[in-house]
Amino acid sequence: MKKLIPGVMIALRALRVNKLRSALTMLGIIIGVAAVIAMIAVGSGATARIQEQIASIGSNLIIVMPGSLTSSGIRLGAGNAVSLTEDDAKAIGTECPAIAAVAPVSRGGAQVVYGNSNWATGIQGTTPDYLTIRDIQIASGQAFTFQDVDSAAKVALLGKTVTDTLFGGADPVGQVIRIKNVPFTVVGTLVPKGQSPTGQDQDDVVLIPISTAKKKVLGVTQANASSVGTIMVQARGSELMKQAEDQMTALLRQRHRLQPAQDPDFTVRNLEEVFSAQESSARVMSILLAAIASVSLIVGGIGIMNIMLVSVTERTKEIGLRQAVGAKTKDILAQFLVEAVTLSLLGGIIGIVLGSAASLAISYFAQWSTLISPGAVALAFVFSALVGVFFGYYPARKAAFLDPIDALRYE
């Protein structure tokens, strides 16, 4: 280490002599490191945003939807059949060991009124287990209970968007709102969940007991009074998702008396698979952005090699004098290698600062989520040092192996 210090001092003095040239040489490394950090931050921010959205939907979530309806030979698409019932939901909860919780859901839209304020929002009739499945927290008040479901109580939980629109900053708990002219008592408000992966506002919703929704707000179909729009299911663990799907599919086919050759009148969707594909796409994008930005580092390394070769030529006589007074080959090699690495590391440090600033600027001006990873910063710094070693070795070796006599004669 002590032997390196004189070499470092000589290298720094040589760089100070040609400040402009040194700065221009570092520019390629600065741009490369800054681009790598900024691009990785953009990709990591996208991945983190997707993970947040996945978490907001709920963990280990499976959705069962009605199947397609065929009328006069015309298939109307998934979701049009009246094929799922509350009894199906109860059966799934009791007869499928891989299932942790089940909640039937009936959805619709309605105008919600409080005093002189009104708002058109989504109404969801469900059970208390829906909160557990969707990982919905109560911000104030309390959730409705299974007793409220059994008695068709006129109670409601309000999402953040509905709360702010109707009540502003006032506390809505205990207040009475009207949904389709039916009075409901607000028993609680929900913690905000933000947008879903599809861009839907998850806080623009009112949750009420499913029995109340059918009898007082949304109504029931004449074909099946116990029908539901969807069944939300939570598996006992991520490793049991496939098993839970298979158990539900087999049970519903049996309950709906479907023959082996018949198409199911329901659809089972595992959202984890969809979200995993989105997350993988975000990771691939992050890697591609970093790879493209890394090209700048290579270009910067070539610039270092070019300048170092010029420096060797300019200082040929100096090298000859050092060799004449006893400098060994490894001393000359170390001197020029230290110069190259110093250029690269200084450029890396400045690049890290500029890259972090660029990431924050992208987040502020473009409203794009970015995440500066310490691992990415460390990787960019180490890579910049390696670039200095790799591209500085050839010029350093050329200097080290100059013939002393030829070097002293060089004009």
Backbone torsions as a table, in degrees:
resi	resn	phi	psi	omega
1	MET	NA	-41.4	-179.0
2	LYS	-63.1	-34.3	-179.4
3	LYS	-70.1	-24.1	-178.6
4	LEU	-77.7	-28.4	-174.4
5	ILE	-59.1	-47.6	177.2
6	PRO	-60.0	-38.0	178.3
7	GLY	-63.7	-39.7	178.0
8	VAL	-64.0	-42.5	-178.9
9	MET	-64.6	-42.1	178.4
10	ILE	-63.9	-41.0	-179.5
11	ALA	-63.1	-43.4	-179.4
12	LEU	-65.6	-38.3	177.9
13	ARG	-64.1	-40.7	179.3
14	ALA	-64.1	-36.4	179.6
15	LEU	-71.6	-34.5	179.9
16	ARG	-69.9	-28.9	179.3
17	VAL	-62.5	-38.4	-179.9
18	ASN	-117.0	69.2	-173.5
19	LYS	-62.0	-46.3	-177.9
20	LEU	-63.6	-44.2	-179.7
21	ARG	-64.1	-40.7	178.5
22	SER	-63.0	-41.9	-179.8
23	ALA	-64.4	-43.5	179.3
24	LEU	-66.0	-34.7	177.6
25	THR	-65.8	-40.4	180.0
26	MET	-70.9	-19.8	-173.4
27	LEU	-57.1	-40.8	179.3
28	GLY	-62.5	-42.9	178.0
29	ILE	-66.1	-41.5	179.9
30	ILE	-58.7	-49.3	-179.4
31	ILE	-63.4	-41.7	-178.7
32	GLY	-62.8	-49.8	-179.5
33	VAL	-63.9	-44.1	179.3
34	ALA	-61.0	-42.1	180.0
35	ALA	-66.2	-41.6	179.1
36	VAL	-61.0	-48.2	-178.6
37	ILE	-63.8	-44.4	-178.8
38	ALA	-64.4	-42.8	-178.3
39	MET	-69.5	-39.8	176.5
40	ILE	-65.3	-37.2	178.3
41	ALA	-63.1	-40.9	178.3
42	VAL	-64.3	-47.1	179.5
43	GLY	-64.2	-42.3	179.0
44	SER	-65.9	-36.2	177.5
45	GLY	-64.0	-40.8	177.7
46	ALA	-63.8	-42.9	178.6
47	THR	-63.5	-44.2	179.6
48	ALA	-63.3	-37.9	179.2
49	ARG	-64.6	-41.2	178.3
50	ILE	-64.6	-41.1	178.9
51	GLN	-62.8	-38.6	177.1
52	GLU	-63.7	-42.2	-180.0
53	GLN	-66.7	-38.3	176.8
54	ILE	-62.0	-44.9	-179.9
55	ALA	-63.5	-33.5	-179.3
56	SER	-70.5	-26.4	178.4
57	ILE	-72.2	-38.9	-176.7
58	GLY	130.8	154.0	-177.8
59	SER	-94.1	144.6	177.3
60	ASN	53.7	42.8	-172.4
61	LEU	-92.4	133.6	174.5
62	ILE	-128.6	136.2	179.8
63	ILE	-114.7	130.2	175.6
64	VAL	-106.8	124.0	-177.5
65	MET	-121.1	154.8	174.9
66	PRO	-61.9	153.7	-179.6
67	GLY	-85.1	-163.3	-177.6
68	SER	-84.2	157.2	178.9
69	LEU	-116.3	130.6	178.7
70	THR	-107.2	124.4	179.9
71	SER	-130.4	117.7	-179.4
72	SER	54.6	40.2	178.3
73	GLY	82.2	0.9	-179.1
74	ILE	-105.0	123.1	178.0
75	ARG	-89.5	122.1	-172.2
76	LEU	-89.7	0.1	176.8
77	GLY	97.0	165.3	-177.4
78	ALA	-64.8	144.3	176.2
79	GLY	94.9	-6.2	-177.5
80	ASN	-91.2	-19.7	-179.4
81	ALA	-76.5	151.2	174.2
82	VAL	-101.9	83.1	-170.2
83	SER	-124.0	-13.4	-178.9
84	LEU	-107.2	141.5	-177.5
85	THR	-131.5	168.8	175.2
86	GLU	-63.3	-33.3	177.6
87	ASP	-65.1	-35.3	174.9
88	ASP	-60.7	-43.1	179.6
89	ALA	-62.8	-43.4	178.7
90	LYS	-62.9	-41.1	-179.8
91	ALA	-64.3	-40.0	178.5
92	ILE	-61.7	-41.7	-178.6
93	GLY	-67.3	-31.6	-175.4
94	THR	-96.1	-27.0	-172.2
95	GLU	-109.3	-2.2	179.0
96	CYS	-112.8	104.9	-175.3
97	PRO	-62.2	-26.8	-177.0
98	ALA	-81.0	-2.7	-177.0
99	ILE	-96.8	132.2	179.3
100	ALA	-93.6	-38.5	-177.4
101	ALA	-154.3	150.8	-179.1
102	VAL	-138.4	140.7	177.3
103	ALA	-143.2	116.9	172.9
104	PRO	-72.8	147.7	-177.6
105	VAL	-136.2	132.9	170.2
106	SER	-118.2	126.8	-174.6
107	ARG	-114.8	154.2	174.8
108	GLY	-170.8	-179.8	177.8
109	GLY	-121.6	150.0	-180.0
110	ALA	-160.9	160.9	175.8
111	GLN	-87.6	126.5	179.2
112	VAL	-106.5	131.2	-173.8
113	VAL	-123.8	135.0	170.9
114	TYR	-139.5	115.6	-178.5
115	GLY	59.2	-122.6	179.1
116	ASN	-95.2	2.2	-178.7
117	SER	-102.8	146.2	176.0
118	ASN	-147.0	159.0	-175.8
119	TRP	-156.9	132.1	175.5
120	ALA	-86.2	121.0	-174.6
121	THR	-142.9	175.8	177.9
122	GLY	-87.1	135.9	177.7
123	ILE	-109.6	128.7	178.2
124	GLN	-124.3	118.1	173.6
125	GLY	-93.2	126.5	-175.7
126	THR	-156.1	-163.1	179.1
127	THR	-120.4	167.6	-179.5
128	PRO	-58.6	-26.1	179.7
129	ASP	-64.4	-20.5	178.6
130	TYR	-59.9	-37.3	179.6
131	LEU	-64.3	-39.6	179.0
132	THR	-67.7	-45.5	-177.5
133	ILE	-62.8	-43.5	-178.1
134	ARG	-87.7	2.0	-179.5
135	ASP	54.6	48.8	179.6
136	ILE	-95.8	127.3	-179.5
137	GLN	-101.4	151.3	177.6
138	ILE	-88.7	123.7	179.7
139	ALA	-80.4	-42.7	177.8
140	SER	-150.7	156.1	-177.5
141	GLY	78.6	-142.6	-178.8
142	GLN	-150.1	164.7	178.5
143	ALA	-81.7	158.5	171.9
144	PHE	-75.0	162.1	-171.8
145	THR	-113.4	173.7	175.4
146	PHE	-66.6	-27.1	174.8
147	GLN	-65.6	-37.2	176.2
148	ASP	-64.5	-36.3	177.9
149	VAL	-66.6	-44.7	-178.6
150	ASP	-64.8	-33.7	-177.3
151	SER	-96.3	3.0	-177.6
152	ALA	52.7	47.9	-178.7
153	ALA	-67.7	145.8	-179.5
154	LYS	-93.4	74.9	179.2
155	VAL	-125.7	155.5	-174.4
156	ALA	-144.9	149.6	170.9
157	LEU	-113.5	132.6	-175.2
158	LEU	-107.6	136.3	171.7
159	GLY	-73.9	165.3	-175.1
160	LYS	-59.7	-42.3	-178.5
161	THR	-62.9	-43.6	179.7
162	VAL	-66.2	-42.3	179.6
163	THR	-59.6	-48.2	-178.2
164	ASP	-65.9	-38.1	-177.1
165	THR	-69.1	-43.0	-175.3
166	LEU	-86.3	-33.8	-171.0
167	PHE	-115.9	-9.5	-177.4
168	GLY	62.9	-122.6	179.0
169	GLY	-95.7	1.2	-177.7
170	ALA	-77.9	157.3	178.9
171	ASP	-83.5	119.1	-176.9
172	PRO	-83.8	-11.9	-175.3
173	VAL	-62.3	127.6	-178.9
174	GLY	91.8	-11.7	179.1
175	GLN	-81.4	159.7	-178.4
176	VAL	-108.3	126.0	174.6
177	ILE	-114.1	164.5	177.8
178	ARG	-118.1	128.7	175.6
179	ILE	-117.7	111.7	-173.6
180	LYS	53.2	43.9	177.8
181	ASN	66.9	12.6	175.6
182	VAL	-101.9	124.8	-178.4
183	PRO	-73.7	134.4	176.4
184	PHE	-128.4	141.2	175.2
185	THR	-93.2	127.9	178.7
186	VAL	-77.7	115.2	-179.0
187	VAL	-98.2	-14.4	-179.6
188	GLY	-172.7	164.6	174.2
189	THR	-121.0	159.5	-173.5
190	LEU	-106.4	146.7	174.5
191	VAL	-68.1	135.1	-177.6
192	PRO	-58.8	142.4	177.8
193	LYS	-118.2	-10.3	177.0
194	GLY	76.5	-160.3	-178.1
195	GLN	-80.7	149.4	173.2
196	SER	-81.5	169.3	177.7
197	PRO	-58.0	-21.4	178.6
198	THR	-91.6	2.8	178.0
199	GLY	90.4	5.8	-178.9
200	GLN	-81.8	141.1	177.8
201	ASP	-76.7	108.2	-177.9
202	GLN	-76.2	-8.8	-179.5
203	ASP	-96.4	-4.8	178.3
204	ASP	-91.2	71.7	-172.9
205	VAL	-155.4	152.2	171.7
206	VAL	-125.0	124.5	178.4
207	LEU	-100.8	131.1	177.7
208	ILE	-136.1	161.8	177.4
209	PRO	-58.8	142.0	-174.4
210	ILE	-64.6	-34.5	178.9
211	SER	-65.5	-39.8	178.0
212	THR	-66.6	-40.2	180.0
213	ALA	-59.8	-43.4	-177.4
214	LYS	-71.8	-40.7	-174.5
215	LYS	-81.6	-31.9	-170.3
216	LYS	-115.5	-24.0	-170.4
217	VAL	-122.3	-61.3	-172.3
218	LEU	-89.3	-24.0	-177.9
219	GLY	80.4	177.2	180.0
220	VAL	-128.2	157.7	177.0
221	THR	-79.1	147.5	178.7
222	GLN	-68.2	-28.3	-177.8
223	ALA	-70.0	-37.6	-176.3
224	ASN	-154.0	107.7	-175.9
225	ALA	-69.4	-22.1	-178.2
226	SER	-98.0	9.7	-177.5
227	SER	-68.7	153.4	177.8
228	VAL	-132.1	159.2	-178.7
229	GLY	-76.6	-44.2	178.9
230	THR	-146.8	164.2	173.0
231	ILE	-124.7	118.5	178.6
232	MET	-91.1	131.4	-174.8
233	VAL	-129.9	139.8	174.9
234	GLN	-118.6	122.3	177.4
235	ALA	-75.5	160.6	-177.8
236	ARG	-72.6	-13.9	178.5
237	GLY	-173.9	159.7	-178.9
238	SER	-63.0	-29.5	-180.0
239	GLU	-75.4	-11.5	-179.0
240	LEU	-104.2	9.0	-176.9
241	MET	-59.6	-48.9	-178.6
242	LYS	-64.3	-41.7	178.7
243	GLN	-63.2	-40.7	178.5
244	ALA	-63.3	-41.8	177.3
245	GLU	-59.5	-47.5	-177.8
246	ASP	-63.6	-42.0	-179.9
247	GLN	-64.0	-43.7	179.5
248	MET	-64.7	-44.0	-178.7
249	THR	-60.9	-46.1	179.9
250	ALA	-63.4	-42.8	-178.8
251	LEU	-65.1	-46.0	-177.7
252	LEU	-68.2	-36.2	176.1
253	ARG	-63.1	-39.4	178.6
254	GLN	-67.6	-44.8	-178.2
255	ARG	-67.2	-32.7	-179.0
256	HIS	-91.6	6.2	175.8
257	ARG	53.8	50.1	-180.0
258	LEU	-93.1	135.7	176.2
259	GLN	-76.1	156.7	-178.4
260	PRO	-54.6	-34.0	-177.2
261	ALA	-84.7	-11.5	-177.6
262	GLN	-77.4	144.0	172.9
263	ASP	-71.1	142.3	179.5
264	PRO	-67.5	148.1	177.1
265	ASP	-95.6	25.5	177.9
266	PHE	-148.6	164.1	179.3
267	THR	-129.9	131.0	178.2
268	VAL	-107.9	122.7	-178.5
269	ARG	-119.3	122.9	175.7
270	ASN	-95.4	104.7	-175.2
271	LEU	-69.9	-21.6	179.5
272	GLU	-60.6	-38.0	-179.0
273	GLU	-66.0	-41.8	179.4
274	VAL	-64.0	-46.2	-177.7
275	PHE	-68.9	-35.3	177.7
276	SER	-62.7	-38.5	178.1
277	ALA	-64.9	-41.5	177.7
278	GLN	-63.7	-41.5	-179.4
279	GLU	-65.3	-41.7	178.3
280	SER	-62.9	-39.6	178.5
281	SER	-62.7	-40.2	179.1
282	ALA	-65.2	-39.3	178.8
283	ARG	-65.4	-43.5	178.5
284	VAL	-60.5	-42.0	177.9
285	MET	-60.7	-41.2	179.5
286	SER	-62.7	-42.7	179.8
287	ILE	-65.8	-42.0	179.8
288	LEU	-64.0	-43.2	178.7
289	LEU	-61.7	-42.5	179.5
290	ALA	-66.1	-38.7	179.9
291	ALA	-64.4	-42.2	178.7
292	ILE	-64.1	-43.2	-179.7
293	ALA	-66.2	-29.8	-178.6
294	SER	-65.1	-22.8	177.3
295	VAL	-58.3	-34.8	179.2
296	SER	-63.3	-34.9	178.1
297	LEU	-65.3	-40.4	178.9
298	ILE	-64.4	-42.7	177.2
299	VAL	-61.2	-41.7	177.3
300	GLY	-62.8	-38.0	177.7
301	GLY	-64.1	-40.3	177.0
302	ILE	-63.0	-37.2	176.6
303	GLY	-62.4	-41.1	178.1
304	ILE	-62.6	-45.5	179.0
305	MET	-59.1	-44.2	-178.5
306	ASN	-60.5	-48.3	-178.4
307	ILE	-66.9	-37.8	179.7
308	MET	-66.4	-36.2	176.1
309	LEU	-64.3	-40.4	176.5
310	VAL	-63.4	-40.7	-179.1
311	SER	-64.3	-40.4	178.3
312	VAL	-60.9	-43.6	-180.0
313	THR	-63.5	-43.4	-178.3
314	GLU	-66.1	-30.7	-173.0
315	ARG	-108.6	25.7	-179.0
316	THR	-59.0	-46.0	-179.3
317	LYS	-64.5	-38.5	177.2
318	GLU	-60.3	-41.7	179.5
319	ILE	-63.3	-42.5	178.0
320	GLY	-60.7	-41.9	178.3
321	LEU	-63.2	-42.8	179.5
322	ARG	-63.3	-40.6	178.2
323	GLN	-66.4	-36.8	-178.6
324	ALA	-65.7	-31.4	-179.4
325	VAL	-93.2	10.6	171.3
326	GLY	112.8	1.8	178.5
327	ALA	-65.7	132.8	-178.4
328	LYS	-87.1	167.7	179.8
329	THR	-57.7	-42.9	-178.0
330	LYS	-66.4	-28.3	178.4
331	ASP	-68.8	-43.6	177.6
332	ILE	-65.0	-43.5	179.2
333	LEU	-58.9	-45.6	-178.9
334	ALA	-63.7	-40.2	-177.4
335	GLN	-59.8	-50.6	-176.3
336	PHE	-74.2	-30.8	177.3
337	LEU	-68.3	-39.9	177.0
338	VAL	-62.7	-39.6	177.3
339	GLU	-59.9	-45.4	-178.8
340	ALA	-64.7	-44.5	-179.1
341	VAL	-67.5	-38.0	178.1
342	THR	-61.7	-46.2	175.6
343	LEU	-56.0	-44.9	-176.4
344	SER	-67.5	-43.3	-178.3
345	LEU	-68.7	-41.5	176.7
346	LEU	-60.9	-43.2	176.0
347	GLY	-62.0	-37.6	178.8
348	GLY	-64.3	-42.3	180.0
349	ILE	-63.7	-47.2	178.6
350	ILE	-63.7	-38.5	178.7
351	GLY	-63.7	-37.4	178.4
352	ILE	-62.6	-44.2	179.4
353	VAL	-63.2	-47.1	-179.3
354	LEU	-67.3	-38.5	178.8
355	GLY	-64.1	-40.8	177.3
356	SER	-64.7	-42.0	178.2
357	ALA	-64.3	-39.9	178.9
358	ALA	-64.5	-38.3	178.3
359	SER	-62.6	-44.1	178.8
360	LEU	-65.6	-37.3	178.9
361	ALA	-66.2	-41.2	177.6
362	ILE	-61.3	-43.1	180.0
363	SER	-63.8	-38.1	-175.8
364	TYR	-77.4	-49.7	-172.8
365	PHE	-83.6	-38.3	-177.7
366	ALA	-92.2	-3.8	-178.3
367	GLN	54.0	39.6	-179.7
368	TRP	-111.7	129.2	-178.7
369	SER	-65.9	125.8	176.9
370	THR	-125.8	152.4	-179.4
371	LEU	-138.5	111.1	-179.6
372	ILE	-81.6	113.6	-176.6
373	SER	-91.1	127.9	175.0
374	PRO	-58.0	-34.9	177.6
375	GLY	-62.8	-39.8	178.7
376	ALA	-67.1	-38.3	178.1
377	VAL	-63.6	-46.4	179.6
378	ALA	-63.4	-41.2	180.0
379	LEU	-63.2	-43.7	180.0
380	ALA	-63.7	-39.6	-179.6
381	PHE	-65.9	-47.7	179.6
382	VAL	-63.1	-40.3	-178.8
383	PHE	-65.2	-37.5	178.5
384	SER	-64.8	-37.5	176.8
385	ALA	-65.6	-41.4	178.7
386	LEU	-64.3	-36.5	176.6
387	VAL	-61.0	-42.7	178.0
388	GLY	-61.4	-43.1	179.6
389	VAL	-65.8	-46.2	-175.1
390	PHE	-64.9	-49.8	-175.7
391	PHE	-84.4	-14.1	178.7
392	GLY	-93.1	-14.7	-175.5
393	TYR	-66.1	-43.9	-176.7
394	TYR	-62.5	-49.8	176.8
395	PRO	-60.0	-39.7	-179.8
396	ALA	-64.5	-42.0	179.5
397	ARG	-65.8	-39.7	178.3
398	LYS	-61.0	-41.6	178.9
399	ALA	-66.6	-41.4	-175.4
400	ALA	-65.9	-31.6	-174.7
401	PHE	-102.6	18.6	173.4
402	LEU	-66.5	143.4	175.7
403	ASP	-73.3	124.4	-175.8
404	PRO	-56.1	-40.8	-177.7
405	ILE	-66.6	-44.5	178.9
406	ASP	-65.3	-35.8	-179.3
407	ALA	-66.6	-39.6	180.0
408	LEU	-69.9	-29.2	179.9
409	ARG	-82.1	-11.5	-174.7
410	TYR	-64.5	131.9	178.1
411	GLU	-112.0	NA	NA
